Amino acid sequence: MQERASLELRKRPTRARARATVDRILDAAAALLDEIGFEALTTVRIADRAGVNIASLYSYFPNKYAVLSALSDRMAERQLASVRRTMGDHDDWREALDSGLDAFVDLILTEPGFSALSTALRACPPLRTLAERNLEPVTRLVREGLRERRVPVDPGSAQAIARVVVESGASVVNIARSSPPRARERLLRELKLMVRSYLDHYLA
């Protein structure tokens, strides 16, 4: 219970000024993750980079894990918005799938701190629950897509199909993000082929 509590904000920012302060703290944490890594990251360094008093940081976050939890949530929200927006531009599910995956990968490659945070989520016990939690919105998006296309499967099967797509995709993307550009392109091309073939069984 203590580890879970340590990931929660002390209070939610409600006013514009407070939200701007929290955003600065998260931006600072993302930049520092890229520069010095998770192990060297401290709340003091985050506050200093953000230009806020350490007491202000602690008024929202009890420790650096809570900062990274909020940063992870923000990244997940941005991923979902990007994927949903690009997929909505296509009627054909194959084109929507390709565009959604491209948007997902593009954000991973350009979002500050993403790679370092992904490594921390897997390596740090207090943060491991976040990895699965942050894939759930995209899993739900795939599940909703199956329902909208009236795929004749029960809700439990739809959830299983969506999890296979998202979990396998996330694993390949995790390898691709640290690969050279040409190798990354090949991996993503094969991932699209694999997911298309799998979903074709249900959507054809």
TAVENTA-V560222 format. One record per run of one state. SS is the DSSP state (H for helix, E for strand, L for the rest). FROM is the first residue (numbers start at 1). TO is the last residue. Records with the same first field share a line. If there is no record, write none. Layout:
# TAVENTA-V560222
SS=FROM-TO, FROM-TO
This chain:
# TAVENTA-V560222
L=1-1, 6-8, 10-15, 41-42, 51-53, 62-63, 88-92, 111-113, 124-124, 149-154, 177-180, 204-204
H=2-5, 16-40, 43-50, 54-60, 64-87, 93-110, 114-123, 125-148, 155-176, 181-203
E=9-9, 61-61
